[in-house]
Amino acid sequence: MSKKITIAIDGFSSTGKSTVAKQLAKELHYVYVDTGAMYRAVTLYAMRHGLINKTSVKKVELINQLPNISISFVFDKALGFAAVYLNDENVEDEVRTLEVSQFVSKIAAISEVREKLVLQQQKMGSEKGVVMDGRDIGTVVFPDAELKLFMTASAEERAKRRYMELKQKEQEVSYDDVLKNVQERDHLDTTREDSPLVKAEDAIEIDNSSLTIDEQFQKILELSLEVIALKN
């Protein structure tokens, strides 16, 4: 049996991290963990409980309620991957809305939230054979990951992809609003004090501005198989 590795995929929002991570995990028979969905689930909880709005976050109240927040992943045959559950409720679709996207970076900047979720993520990937995507996987969650990737693309290209994705889900959004959200999230993710989005020194950068989903997958699969072969 070949030794399994940890694959950490970091990068900006809407760079297709989750898409390629799901494909990769399926191809390699690895576990896939969408850490962004975990932060989105906490954000949804905060929204439902009136702990966040456009002008403020009730940080202390949210921190006090963290023990009440349970996040898990349950494989969904119809989707072909594990859906995210918040306190035993499937919230996979709800956490993907633009409304949640507008608040998630603020929630992700709270150190106590990050601490809780990072511990959970490390536990999920402790036995290797995992593909995990997010903002700080290669720098904080798994700094010793055997393969680290950093995904990037222009803000305009990422907004276009996100806009098309939301329209396909029949959500009423405008391209300008999506672009603004992408730019705001980039700023918040890269400037927050706790675990800002940065490229790990040993990460391989993938600019997929002009790559198709299949081209991106083939490139990353090749890199993964090379590292797995080296480890065996």
C-alpha positions as protocol buffer text, in pm:
chain_id: "A"
residue {
  index: 1
  type: MET
  ca { x: 0 y: 0 z: 0 }
}
residue {
  index: 2
  type: SER
  ca { x: 144 y: 338 z: -101 }
}
residue {
  index: 3
  type: LYS
  ca { x: 198 y: 605 z: 162 }
}
residue {
  index: 4
  type: LYS
  ca { x: -60 y: 880 z: 156 }
}
residue {
  index: 5
  type: ILE
  ca { x: 25 y: 1249 z: 175 }
}
residue {
  index: 6
  type: THR
  ca { x: -140 y: 1572 z: 284 }
}
residue {
  index: 7
  type: ILE
  ca { x: -231 y: 1814 z: 5 }
}
residue {
  index: 8
  type: ALA
  ca { x: -289 y: 2175 z: 110 }
}
residue {
  index: 9
  type: ILE
  ca { x: -460 y: 2408 z: -137 }
}
residue {
  index: 10
  type: ASP
  ca { x: -470 y: 2777 z: -45 }
}
residue {
  index: 11
  type: GLY
  ca { x: -563 y: 3084 z: -243 }
}
residue {
  index: 12
  type: PHE
  ca { x: -797 y: 3372 z: -305 }
}
residue {
  index: 13
  type: SER
  ca { x: -1176 y: 3337 z: -311 }
}
residue {
  index: 14
  type: SER
  ca { x: -1336 y: 3196 z: -627 }
}
residue {
  index: 15
  type: THR
  ca { x: -1014 y: 3053 z: -769 }
}
residue {
  index: 16
  type: GLY
  ca { x: -1169 y: 2709 z: -803 }
}
residue {
  index: 17
  type: LYS
  ca { x: -991 y: 2563 z: -499 }
}
residue {
  index: 18
  type: SER
  ca { x: -1290 y: 2357 z: -390 }
}
residue {
  index: 19
  type: THR
  ca { x: -1364 y: 2231 z: -741 }
}
residue {
  index: 20
  type: VAL
  ca { x: -1014 y: 2099 z: -801 }
}
residue {
  index: 21
  type: ALA
  ca { x: -978 y: 1971 z: -442 }
}
residue {
  index: 22
  type: LYS
  ca { x: -1296 y: 1763 z: -482 }
}
residue {
  index: 23
  type: GLN
  ca { x: -1176 y: 1625 z: -817 }
}
residue {
  index: 24
  type: LEU
  ca { x: -835 y: 1543 z: -674 }
}
residue {
  index: 25
  type: ALA
  ca { x: -969 y: 1372 z: -362 }
}
residue {
  index: 26
  type: LYS
  ca { x: -1202 y: 1160 z: -575 }
}
residue {
  index: 27
  type: GLU
  ca { x: -923 y: 1058 z: -815 }
}
residue {
  index: 28
  type: LEU
  ca { x: -676 y: 973 z: -536 }
}
residue {
  index: 29
  type: HIS
  ca { x: -940 y: 820 z: -303 }
}
residue {
  index: 30
  type: TYR
  ca { x: -846 y: 1080 z: -41 }
}
residue {
  index: 31
  type: VAL
  ca { x: -1067 y: 1261 z: 209 }
}
residue {
  index: 32
  type: TYR
  ca { x: -1174 y: 1611 z: 101 }
}
residue {
  index: 33
  type: VAL
  ca { x: -1222 y: 1887 z: 360 }
}
residue {
  index: 34
  type: ASP
  ca { x: -1366 y: 2225 z: 255 }
}
residue {
  index: 35
  type: THR
  ca { x: -1247 y: 2456 z: 534 }
}
residue {
  index: 36
  type: GLY
  ca { x: -1416 y: 2754 z: 370 }
}
residue {
  index: 37
  type: ALA
  ca { x: -1752 y: 2582 z: 424 }
}
residue {
  index: 38
  type: MET
  ca { x: -1668 y: 2553 z: 794 }
}
residue {
  index: 39
  type: TYR
  ca { x: -1617 y: 2930 z: 825 }
}
residue {
  index: 40
  type: ARG
  ca { x: -1932 y: 2984 z: 619 }
}
residue {
  index: 41
  type: ALA
  ca { x: -2128 y: 2761 z: 859 }
}
residue {
  index: 42
  type: VAL
  ca { x: -2013 y: 2969 z: 1159 }
}
residue {
  index: 43
  type: THR
  ca { x: -2109 y: 3281 z: 963 }
}
residue {
  index: 44
  type: LEU
  ca { x: -2455 y: 3141 z: 892 }
}
residue {
  index: 45
  type: TYR
  ca { x: -2496 y: 3066 z: 1264 }
}
residue {
  index: 46
  type: ALA
  ca { x: -2397 y: 3425 z: 1349 }
}
residue {
  index: 47
  type: MET
  ca { x: -2643 y: 3562 z: 1092 }
}
residue {
  index: 48
  type: ARG
  ca { x: -2928 y: 3345 z: 1219 }
}
residue {
  index: 49
  type: HIS
  ca { x: -2865 y: 3454 z: 1578 }
}
residue {
  index: 50
  type: GLY
  ca { x: -2834 y: 3826 z: 1505 }
}
residue {
  index: 51
  type: LEU
  ca { x: -2463 y: 3836 z: 1587 }
}
residue {
  index: 52
  type: ILE
  ca { x: -2350 y: 4008 z: 1266 }
}
residue {
  index: 53
  type: ASN
  ca { x: -2480 y: 4276 z: 1031 }
}
residue {
  index: 54
  type: LYS
  ca { x: -2333 y: 4517 z: 778 }
}
residue {
  index: 55
  type: THR
  ca { x: -2192 y: 4749 z: 1044 }
}
residue {
  index: 56
  type: SER
  ca { x: -2094 y: 4530 z: 1338 }
}
residue {
  index: 57
  type: VAL
  ca { x: -2009 y: 4186 z: 1477 }
}
residue {
  index: 58
  type: LYS
  ca { x: -2111 y: 4084 z: 1830 }
}
residue {
  index: 59
  type: LYS
  ca { x: -1773 y: 3920 z: 1876 }
}
residue {
  index: 60
  type: VAL
  ca { x: -1789 y: 3840 z: 2249 }
}
residue {
  index: 61
  type: GLU
  ca { x: -2136 y: 3687 z: 2217 }
}
residue {
  index: 62
  type: LEU
  ca { x: -2025 y: 3474 z: 1922 }
}
residue {
  index: 63
  type: ILE
  ca { x: -1714 y: 3355 z: 2107 }
}
residue {
  index: 64
  type: ASN
  ca { x: -1930 y: 3258 z: 2405 }
}
residue {
  index: 65
  type: GLN
  ca { x: -2158 y: 3059 z: 2175 }
}
residue {
  index: 66
  type: LEU
  ca { x: -1879 y: 2868 z: 1995 }
}
residue {
  index: 67
  type: PRO
  ca { x: -1935 y: 2556 z: 2215 }
}
residue {
  index: 68
  type: ASN
  ca { x: -2291 y: 2544 z: 2074 }
}
residue {
  index: 69
  type: ILE
  ca { x: -2167 y: 2529 z: 1714 }
}
residue {
  index: 70
  type: SER
  ca { x: -2110 y: 2182 z: 1570 }
}
residue {
  index: 71
  type: ILE
  ca { x: -1983 y: 2146 z: 1214 }
}
residue {
  index: 72
  type: SER
  ca { x: -1956 y: 1817 z: 1029 }
}
residue {
  index: 73
  type: PHE
  ca { x: -1939 y: 1677 z: 677 }
}
residue {
  index: 74
  type: VAL
  ca { x: -2171 y: 1401 z: 555 }
}
residue {
  index: 75
  type: PHE
  ca { x: -2127 y: 1234 z: 217 }
}
residue {
  index: 76
  type: ASP
  ca { x: -2413 y: 1318 z: -18 }
}
residue {
  index: 77
  type: LYS
  ca { x: -2459 y: 1068 z: -303 }
}
residue {
  index: 78
  type: ALA
  ca { x: -2653 y: 1316 z: -516 }
}
residue {
  index: 79
  type: LEU
  ca { x: -2375 y: 1575 z: -489 }
}
residue {
  index: 80
  type: GLY
  ca { x: -2089 y: 1327 z: -513 }
}
residue {
  index: 81
  type: PHE
  ca { x: -1910 y: 1486 z: -219 }
}
residue {
  index: 82
  type: ALA
  ca { x: -1962 y: 1559 z: 152 }
}
residue {
  index: 83
  type: ALA
  ca { x: -2211 y: 1835 z: 234 }
}
residue {
  index: 84
  type: VAL
  ca { x: -2152 y: 2066 z: 530 }
}
residue {
  index: 85
  type: TYR
  ca { x: -2383 y: 2033 z: 831 }
}
residue {
  index: 86
  type: LEU
  ca { x: -2441 y: 2294 z: 1100 }
}
residue {
  index: 87
  type: ASN
  ca { x: -2573 y: 2139 z: 1421 }
}
residue {
  index: 88
  type: ASP
  ca { x: -2694 y: 1834 z: 1225 }
}
residue {
  index: 89
  type: GLU
  ca { x: -2871 y: 2045 z: 957 }
}
residue {
  index: 90
  type: ASN
  ca { x: -2760 y: 2027 z: 594 }
}
residue {
  index: 91
  type: VAL
  ca { x: -2667 y: 2388 z: 506 }
}
residue {
  index: 92
  type: GLU
  ca { x: -2464 y: 2317 z: 192 }
}
residue {
  index: 93
  type: ASP
  ca { x: -2675 y: 2544 z: -31 }
}
residue {
  index: 94
  type: GLU
  ca { x: -2741 y: 2813 z: 227 }
}
residue {
  index: 95
  type: VAL
  ca { x: -2373 y: 2874 z: 306 }
}
residue {
  index: 96
  type: ARG
  ca { x: -2295 y: 2939 z: -64 }
}
residue {
  index: 97
  type: THR
  ca { x: -2511 y: 3251 z: -96 }
}
residue {
  index: 98
  type: LEU
  ca { x: -2366 y: 3596 z: -166 }
}
residue {
  index: 99
  type: GLU
  ca { x: -2513 y: 3715 z: 165 }
}
residue {
  index: 100
  type: VAL
  ca { x: -2297 y: 3467 z: 358 }
}
residue {
  index: 101
  type: SER
  ca { x: -1999 y: 3556 z: 135 }
}
residue {
  index: 102
  type: GLN
  ca { x: -2033 y: 3921 z: 236 }
}
residue {
  index: 103
  type: PHE
  ca { x: -1980 y: 3836 z: 604 }
}
residue {
  index: 104
  type: VAL
  ca { x: -1752 y: 3532 z: 607 }
}
residue {
  index: 105
  type: SER
  ca { x: -1417 y: 3716 z: 602 }
}
residue {
  index: 106
  type: LYS
  ca { x: -1519 y: 3915 z: 912 }
}
residue {
  index: 107
  type: ILE
  ca { x: -1605 y: 3595 z: 1099 }
}
residue {
  index: 108
  type: ALA
  ca { x: -1286 y: 3425 z: 976 }
}
residue {
  index: 109
  type: ALA
  ca { x: -1079 y: 3712 z: 1120 }
}
residue {
  index: 110
  type: ILE
  ca { x: -1186 y: 3626 z: 1478 }
}
residue {
  index: 111
  type: SER
  ca { x: -896 y: 3441 z: 1643 }
}
residue {
  index: 112
  type: GLU
  ca { x: -1116 y: 3225 z: 1867 }
}
residue {
  index: 113
  type: VAL
  ca { x: -1316 y: 3105 z: 1566 }
}
residue {
  index: 114
  type: ARG
  ca { x: -997 y: 3020 z: 1379 }
}
residue {
  index: 115
  type: GLU
  ca { x: -854 y: 2838 z: 1681 }
}
residue {
  index: 116
  type: LYS
  ca { x: -1163 y: 2616 z: 1714 }
}
residue {
  index: 117
  type: LEU
  ca { x: -1178 y: 2532 z: 1344 }
}
residue {
  index: 118
  type: VAL
  ca { x: -803 y: 2482 z: 1295 }
}
residue {
  index: 119
  type: LEU
  ca { x: -798 y: 2221 z: 1573 }
}
residue {
  index: 120
  type: GLN
  ca { x: -1090 y: 2043 z: 1408 }
}
residue {
  index: 121
  type: GLN
  ca { x: -919 y: 2058 z: 1066 }
}
residue {
  index: 122
  type: GLN
  ca { x: -593 y: 1918 z: 1206 }
}
residue {
  index: 123
  type: LYS
  ca { x: -786 y: 1631 z: 1361 }
}
residue {
  index: 124
  type: MET
  ca { x: -962 y: 1558 z: 1030 }
}
residue {
  index: 125
  type: GLY
  ca { x: -629 y: 1537 z: 848 }
}
residue {
  index: 126
  type: SER
  ca { x: -418 y: 1372 z: 1117 }
}
residue {
  index: 127
  type: GLU
  ca { x: -392 y: 1039 z: 931 }
}
residue {
  index: 128
  type: LYS
  ca { x: -296 y: 1195 z: 596 }
}
residue {
  index: 129
  type: GLY
  ca { x: -467 y: 1097 z: 272 }
}
residue {
  index: 130
  type: VAL
  ca { x: -644 y: 1432 z: 278 }
}
residue {
  index: 131
  type: VAL
  ca { x: -698 y: 1720 z: 35 }
}
residue {
  index: 132
  type: MET
  ca { x: -783 y: 2037 z: 225 }
}
residue {
  index: 133
  type: ASP
  ca { x: -848 y: 2380 z: 79 }
}
residue {
  index: 134
  type: GLY
  ca { x: -874 y: 2721 z: 243 }
}
residue {
  index: 135
  type: ARG
  ca { x: -667 y: 3029 z: 324 }
}
residue {
  index: 136
  type: ASP
  ca { x: -412 y: 2905 z: 578 }
}
residue {
  index: 137
  type: ILE
  ca { x: -381 y: 2530 z: 521 }
}
residue {
  index: 138
  type: GLY
  ca { x: -18 y: 2530 z: 408 }
}
residue {
  index: 139
  type: THR
  ca { x: 89 y: 2801 z: 651 }
}
residue {
  index: 140
  type: VAL
  ca { x: -101 y: 2721 z: 973 }
}
residue {
  index: 141
  type: VAL
  ca { x: -313 y: 2404 z: 960 }
}
residue {
  index: 142
  type: PHE
  ca { x: -59 y: 2177 z: 790 }
}
residue {
  index: 143
  type: PRO
  ca { x: 275 y: 2360 z: 758 }
}
residue {
  index: 144
  type: ASP
  ca { x: 440 y: 2020 z: 696 }
}
residue {
  index: 145
  type: ALA
  ca { x: 207 y: 1918 z: 411 }
}
residue {
  index: 146
  type: GLU
  ca { x: 396 y: 1726 z: 144 }
}
residue {
  index: 147
  type: LEU
  ca { x: 230 y: 1925 z: -136 }
}
residue {
  index: 148
  type: LYS
  ca { x: 123 y: 2288 z: -106 }
}
residue {
  index: 149
  type: LEU
  ca { x: -54 y: 2476 z: -383 }
}
residue {
  index: 150
  type: PHE
  ca { x: -147 y: 2844 z: -398 }
}
residue {
  index: 151
  type: MET
  ca { x: -429 y: 2932 z: -638 }
}
residue {
  index: 152
  type: THR
  ca { x: -468 y: 3274 z: -793 }
}
residue {
  index: 153
  type: ALA
  ca { x: -646 y: 3451 z: -1079 }
}
residue {
  index: 154
  type: SER
  ca { x: -747 y: 3808 z: -1159 }
}
residue {
  index: 155
  type: ALA
  ca { x: -1029 y: 3955 z: -948 }
}
residue {
  index: 156
  type: GLU
  ca { x: -1235 y: 4015 z: -1263 }
}
residue {
  index: 157
  type: GLU
  ca { x: -1201 y: 3655 z: -1380 }
}
residue {
  index: 158
  type: ARG
  ca { x: -1289 y: 3523 z: -1035 }
}
residue {
  index: 159
  type: ALA
  ca { x: -1593 y: 3752 z: -1011 }
}
residue {
  index: 160
  type: LYS
  ca { x: -1711 y: 3634 z: -1352 }
}
residue {
  index: 161
  type: ARG
  ca { x: -1690 y: 3268 z: -1244 }
}
residue {
  index: 162
  type: ARG
  ca { x: -1865 y: 3335 z: -914 }
}
residue {
  index: 163
  type: TYR
  ca { x: -2137 y: 3538 z: -1086 }
}
residue {
  index: 164
  type: MET
  ca { x: -2206 y: 3255 z: -1333 }
}
residue {
  index: 165
  type: GLU
  ca { x: -2214 y: 3001 z: -1049 }
}
residue {
  index: 166
  type: LEU
  ca { x: -2468 y: 3205 z: -850 }
}
residue {
  index: 167
  type: LYS
  ca { x: -2684 y: 3269 z: -1157 }
}
residue {
  index: 168
  type: GLN
  ca { x: -2692 y: 2894 z: -1229 }
}
residue {
  index: 169
  type: LYS
  ca { x: -2829 y: 2850 z: -876 }
}
residue {
  index: 170
  type: GLU
  ca { x: -3094 y: 3110 z: -969 }
}
residue {
  index: 171
  type: GLN
  ca { x: -2971 y: 3365 z: -716 }
}
residue {
  index: 172
  type: GLU
  ca { x: -3049 y: 3729 z: -796 }
}
residue {
  index: 173
  type: VAL
  ca { x: -2709 y: 3898 z: -808 }
}
residue {
  index: 174
  type: SER
  ca { x: -2527 y: 4154 z: -1020 }
}
residue {
  index: 175
  type: TYR
  ca { x: -2173 y: 4115 z: -1156 }
}
residue {
  index: 176
  type: ASP
  ca { x: -2070 y: 4446 z: -996 }
}
residue {
  index: 177
  type: ASP
  ca { x: -2183 y: 4328 z: -652 }
}
residue {
  index: 178
  type: VAL
  ca { x: -1993 y: 4002 z: -694 }
}
residue {
  index: 179
  type: LEU
  ca { x: -1676 y: 4183 z: -807 }
}
residue {
  index: 180
  type: LYS
  ca { x: -1701 y: 4420 z: -510 }
}
residue {
  index: 181
  type: ASN
  ca { x: -1740 y: 4122 z: -276 }
}
residue {
  index: 182
  type: VAL
  ca { x: -1436 y: 3947 z: -427 }
}
residue {
  index: 183
  type: GLN
  ca { x: -1222 y: 4261 z: -387 }
}
residue {
  index: 184
  type: GLU
  ca { x: -1340 y: 4322 z: -31 }
}
residue {
  index: 185
  type: ARG
  ca { x: -1272 y: 3961 z: 67 }
}
residue {
  index: 186
  type: ASP
  ca { x: -923 y: 3979 z: -87 }
}
residue {
  index: 187
  type: HIS
  ca { x: -847 y: 4284 z: 126 }
}
residue {
  index: 188
  type: LEU
  ca { x: -986 y: 4133 z: 448 }
}
residue {
  index: 189
  type: ASP
  ca { x: -821 y: 3794 z: 391 }
}
residue {
  index: 190
  type: THR
  ca { x: -476 y: 3938 z: 322 }
}
residue {
  index: 191
  type: THR
  ca { x: -473 y: 4206 z: 592 }
}
residue {
  index: 192
  type: ARG
  ca { x: -627 y: 4030 z: 894 }
}
residue {
  index: 193
  type: GLU
  ca { x: -395 y: 3995 z: 1195 }
}
residue {
  index: 194
  type: ASP
  ca { x: -457 y: 3625 z: 1260 }
}
residue {
  index: 195
  type: SER
  ca { x: -338 y: 3387 z: 986 }
}
residue {
  index: 196
  type: PRO
  ca { x: -365 y: 3623 z: 687 }
}
residue {
  index: 197
  type: LEU
  ca { x: -379 y: 3475 z: 339 }
}
residue {
  index: 198
  type: VAL
  ca { x: -18 y: 3443 z: 221 }
}
residue {
  index: 199
  type: LYS
  ca { x: 159 y: 3204 z: -11 }
}
residue {
  index: 200
  type: ALA
  ca { x: 369 y: 2954 z: 185 }
}
residue {
  index: 201
  type: GLU
  ca { x: 736 y: 2974 z: 86 }
}
residue {
  index: 202
  type: ASP
  ca { x: 733 y: 2616 z: -44 }
}
residue {
  index: 203
  type: ALA
  ca { x: 393 y: 2638 z: -219 }
}
residue {
  index: 204
  type: ILE
  ca { x: 359 y: 2602 z: -595 }
}
residue {
  index: 205
  type: GLU
  ca { x: 162 y: 2892 z: -742 }
}
residue {
  index: 206
  type: ILE
  ca { x: -111 y: 2809 z: -994 }
}
residue {
  index: 207
  type: ASP
  ca { x: -250 y: 3107 z: -1186 }
}
residue {
  index: 208
  type: ASN
  ca { x: -562 y: 2966 z: -1349 }
}
residue {
  index: 209
  type: SER
  ca { x: -687 y: 3287 z: -1512 }
}
residue {
  index: 210
  type: SER
  ca { x: -662 y: 3123 z: -1854 }
}
residue {
  index: 211
  type: LEU
  ca { x: -689 y: 2754 z: -1761 }
}
residue {
  index: 212
  type: THR
  ca { x: -999 y: 2543 z: -1810 }
}
residue {
  index: 213
  type: ILE
  ca { x: -1120 y: 2332 z: -1517 }
}
residue {
  index: 214
  type: ASP
  ca { x: -986 y: 2020 z: -1688 }
}
residue {
  index: 215
  type: GLU
  ca { x: -646 y: 2176 z: -1767 }
}
residue {
  index: 216
  type: GLN
  ca { x: -614 y: 2288 z: -1407 }
}
residue {
  index: 217
  type: PHE
  ca { x: -709 y: 1944 z: -1275 }
}
residue {
  index: 218
  type: GLN
  ca { x: -462 y: 1760 z: -1502 }
}
residue {
  index: 219
  type: LYS
  ca { x: -179 y: 1995 z: -1400 }
}
residue {
  index: 220
  type: ILE
  ca { x: -249 y: 1951 z: -1027 }
}
residue {
  index: 221
  type: LEU
  ca { x: -303 y: 1575 z: -1056 }
}
residue {
  index: 222
  type: GLU
  ca { x: 38 y: 1545 z: -1225 }
}
residue {
  index: 223
  type: LEU
  ca { x: 205 y: 1740 z: -944 }
}
residue {
  index: 224
  type: SER
  ca { x: 28 y: 1528 z: -682 }
}
residue {
  index: 225
  type: LEU
  ca { x: 130 y: 1197 z: -842 }
}
residue {
  index: 226
  type: GLU
  ca { x: 491 y: 1317 z: -865 }
}
residue {
  index: 227
  type: VAL
  ca { x: 504 y: 1395 z: -492 }
}
residue {
  index: 228
  type: ILE
  ca { x: 327 y: 1070 z: -398 }
}
residue {
  index: 229
  type: ALA
  ca { x: 581 y: 876 z: -609 }
}
residue {
  index: 230
  type: LEU
  ca { x: 870 y: 1056 z: -436 }
}
residue {
  index: 231
  type: LYS
  ca { x: 730 y: 966 z: -93 }
}
residue {
  index: 232
  type: ASN
  ca { x: 709 y: 600 z: -189 }
}
